[in-house]
Amino acid sequence: MHKYLTISYGVLLLVGAVMFVFGLPFAAYIFTAGSLIAIVQSFVFAIQNRSDELAVARRHRLYFIASLFLGVASWFMLTGSANWVVMALVWVVVVLYLSFRK
């Protein structure tokens, strides 16, 4: 299930961002749907892994905090601000850092 959720929010985020760059009006809603899936999934994993090893629990909490940047990016996208790019890039950098962290 985790794999399918990750693929679905990844596809929704990518499609929404590309469509938004091309100026399609409903692209922000597609990006927001992907953001919500990412936020909910990371929240559930953070709650499920509270009792695990400290480093694993901390990593899942950081994933959740990073996913909140996607929520802010969605808000900026819905309001028409160009700052959504900055928030999405912050999310990418944090997730990339966490994925290579031991």
N, C-alpha and C positions, 0 to 999 in steps of 0.2 A: 504494500500500500504506500509506503514511504517513497518508493521509487516513482510511482505513478503521480503522486502529488508534486514531487520535485520536478518531474518532466512537465506537468501541466502548468505550474506557475512559471517555469522557465520559458515555455512557449508563449504563454499569455503576456509576460513581461516583454519579451523580444518583439512579438507581433505588435503589441500596443505602442511600444517606443518607436518602432519603424513607421507605423501608420501615423503616429503623431507628428513625426518629422515631415511626412508628406502632406500633412494638413487635413487629415480626415477627422471629422468632428467627434465620432464615437470612439476614437482610439484611446482617449483618456479612461473610458469606462472599462475597456479591455485590460489596460494596464492596472487599473484599480482592482479588478477581479484577481489578477495575478498577485498583486500586493497583499490582498486579504488572505489568499490561500497561504502565502509565505508566512504572514504574521501568525495566523492560526496554527500552522504546522510547527513553527519554531516555538510558540507558546506551549503547545501540547508536549513537545519533546523536552522543553525546560522543566515542565511539571513532572513528567515521567521520570526524568533522570536526576531528581533532587537527591535521592538516596544513593546514587552511584558514587564512584570515586570523585573526589573533589575537583580534579582537573576536568573531568568529563562534564560534570554539572556546571562548572564555570564556563566551559566552552559553549554549552547549550544556552546558557543565559546570555552570553555575548552574541550568539546567533539571533536570539530574540531581540536584543537591543538593536542590532544591525538591521533587522527586518523592519523595525519602526521607521528607519530612514526611508524605506520604500513607501510607507504610509504617508510620510511628509512629502515625498516625491509625487505621490498620487494627488495630494492636495494641491501642490503647486501646478500640476498638470491640469487639474480641473479648473483652477482659477486663471489659467493662461499665463502663468509666470514661467520664465525660462530657467528658474532655479531648480527645476525638477532634475535637470541634467546633473547638477552638483550633488544632489542627494542620492541619485542613482549611482553615481561614481563612488561616493563614500561607501555605499552598501557594497559595491563590487570590491573595493579595496579591502574592506574589513572581512568580507567572506573569503576572499582570496588568501588573506593573511591567516585566518582561522583554519582554512582547509589544509595548510601546510604546517600548522603548529602541532607539536606532539603533546 
